[in-house]
Every structure is written in C-alpha cells, then in structure tokens.
Amino acid sequence: MMDLLLPEFVLWALLVPMGLIGLLTLASRLSQRAGERRAVRGRIICRLCLHAFEDHGTATLPECPGCGAMNERGRSRRLG
C-alpha cells in the first residue's frame, strides 16, 4: 500500500476536481456552440428585402416569402 503524505493529498484533492470542472466546462461550451450552429443553419435573410425566414428544405435557391426573390444559402461571396 502506498503512503500518501499530507502535501500530496492536498495536491490531489485540489487538482483532480479542478481538472474535472475544466473538462465539464469545455464539454458544455462545445455542446452549446453546436446547438447554436444547428439553430442558425436553416435561417436565411433575403438579400433584396432583408426579410428573415427559416427554410429547412433542400432547394438550392429558396424563395423569400416576403418579396419572392430567390436567395442563396449560406454566406454570399459576391462583393456587390
């Protein structure tokens, strides 16, 4: 059996819980980010009338319910 001195015990008693808290915090933040990405994935803002709407379909160019314009999914890479 291994003898554990008081300074070693205190070190273990502090570092192990702090490490667990750090890992749980990291897992929580990663989970929160993934949830935010999932929530934003179907949102589209019309580039013509700035109407925000959700479209979870598979159409490449969804139609804006406000003005009828066709919109690209994701961020536009065009400069104008």
C-alpha positions as CSV (number, residue, x, y, z in Angstrom):
1,M,0.0,0.0,0.0
2,M,1.2,3.4,-0.9
3,D,1.7,6.0,1.9
4,L,0.2,9.4,0.9
5,L,1.7,12.4,2.7
6,L,-0.4,15.4,3.6
7,P,1.0,17.8,0.9
8,E,0.4,15.1,-1.8
9,F,-3.1,14.5,-0.6
10,V,-3.9,18.2,-0.7
11,L,-2.4,18.5,-4.2
12,W,-4.6,15.6,-5.4
13,A,-7.6,16.9,-3.6
14,L,-7.3,20.3,-5.4
15,L,-6.1,19.2,-8.9
16,V,-8.5,16.4,-9.6
17,P,-11.7,18.3,-9.0
18,M,-10.3,21.3,-10.9
19,G,-9.5,19.1,-13.8
20,L,-12.9,17.6,-13.8
21,I,-14.5,21.1,-13.7
22,G,-12.4,22.2,-16.6
23,L,-13.3,19.2,-18.7
24,L,-17.0,19.6,-17.9
25,T,-16.9,23.3,-18.8
26,L,-15.2,22.6,-22.1
27,A,-17.8,19.9,-23.0
28,S,-20.6,22.3,-22.1
29,R,-19.3,25.1,-24.3
30,L,-18.7,22.8,-27.2
31,S,-22.3,21.5,-26.9
32,Q,-23.7,25.0,-26.7
33,R,-21.8,26.0,-29.8
34,A,-23.1,23.0,-31.7
35,G,-26.6,23.8,-30.7
36,E,-26.3,27.4,-31.8
37,R,-25.0,26.3,-35.2
38,R,-27.9,23.9,-35.6
39,A,-30.4,26.7,-34.7
40,V,-28.9,29.1,-37.3
41,R,-28.5,26.6,-40.1
42,G,-32.0,27.0,-41.5
43,R,-32.2,30.8,-41.2
44,I,-32.0,32.9,-44.3
45,I,-32.0,36.6,-44.7
46,C,-33.3,37.9,-48.1
47,R,-30.6,39.9,-49.8
48,L,-33.3,42.1,-51.5
49,C,-35.8,43.0,-48.8
50,L,-33.8,41.8,-45.7
51,H,-36.8,39.6,-44.6
52,A,-35.6,36.9,-42.2
53,F,-37.2,33.5,-42.6
54,E,-36.5,29.8,-41.9
55,D,-36.2,27.2,-44.7
56,H,-35.2,23.7,-43.9
57,G,-35.9,22.4,-47.4
58,T,-33.3,21.1,-49.8
59,A,-33.8,23.8,-52.5
60,T,-30.6,25.4,-53.7
61,L,-32.3,28.8,-54.1
62,P,-35.2,29.2,-51.6
63,E,-37.8,31.8,-52.3
64,C,-38.3,34.7,-49.9
65,P,-41.9,34.7,-48.6
66,G,-41.8,38.5,-48.4
67,C,-40.8,39.6,-51.9
68,G,-40.4,36.4,-53.9
69,A,-36.7,36.8,-54.6
70,M,-34.5,33.7,-54.9
71,N,-31.8,33.6,-52.2
72,E,-28.6,31.6,-51.9
73,R,-28.0,29.5,-48.8
74,G,-25.1,30.5,-46.6
75,R,-22.9,33.5,-46.8
76,S,-22.6,35.2,-50.2
77,R,-19.1,35.5,-51.5
78,R,-20.0,38.2,-54.0
79,L,-18.7,41.7,-53.4
80,G,-21.7,43.6,-54.8
